[in-house]
Amino acid sequence: MRIQVSDTVLELVEGDITEMDVDAIVNAANERLAHGGGVAGVISRKGGPAIQSESDAWVQAHGRVVTGSAAITSGGRLKAGGNRRFVIHAVGPVYDGTDRSVELLASAVRAALRMADDHEFKSVALPAISTGIFGYPMEEAARVMLQAAIAYLEGKTGLERVVFCLYGQSAFDVFAGELAVQTG
């Protein structure tokens, strides 16, 4: 499923984010950039030890990555467009059902897209941030993430393609339903 938002294609796909042919992929990270499980674990395992090593160095130099913000490392051995291989580590909230969770998730999406723009990337893929062990309900995450991405893309951006790469058909279906509602 794909739509046009200003000069950017926003696309939904079901699959493995580590296989995406984009300039950077977004990792659903924690504040310590410890990549043990979920999307982070898959990215770290497939990309090799460089991702965790660079993440550790980033945290040592800058401190924890605040929830709602992002950091960037190389992608190690990950597949990516051209010769660019990067991972943007976006820290979403642990879900608590409050408006604060909504704002922090939207902020994490904006931070990831801004990081991609700051590095002059043309394409980026995002997972369903915070929907794993952080407990964010998929339906609400889809609404918040798509609203944040569409609003960002309606502004000034060099991004040509933004992909929400969703793991599993049920996650894809939820995002597709929400995108249809938002663009209806």
Phi, psi and omega in degrees: 000136183212145175226164175257129175237106187054240182263011186244139172272126173253127189229147172246131174223154174257130179163199183262114184300333181289346180261003183289138177267079181223166180292325180211150171247153178259134177259134173280095192259169169253170186298335181269357185053039175268114190259072185267315186227181178059211180302317182300318180294318179296314180300314182295318180295315182287328181276343179091177188294342181301323183296312179293321180298314179292326177295316178299317179295321179298313181295320178298322182281324189243348186089181181302152176274116184297139177304132183095000179238188185213159174227169181224142173224174171291170177259012180056237182267011182294149174291141175201166179296140178056221179260004181275131176221104182223152172237125174262121183263102181261128182261109176269172183276156163284126187294130175231006176079006182258170175298334179297320177300318180299310182295320181292323178292315177299320179296321179297320178296311179300319180297319179295315180293321177296319178299317178298316177297316181301330180262009176060033175286150177260338182216147181209147177239135180241144172270183174278088186299138175072004184273355178272241184294345177281352167077014181288127179298135185303317183299313180290322178298318179300314180299309184294314184293317180292319177300315182296317181293315181297315178299318179298314184290340175286346177269196180281122179208150173264358180292132178259337184211125175237124184243130167265109181262110189253134183271110177100146182297323182295319177296317178301315182299320179296313180295320180296317177298318180291320178297321177297319178296314184290333183253358186320000000 
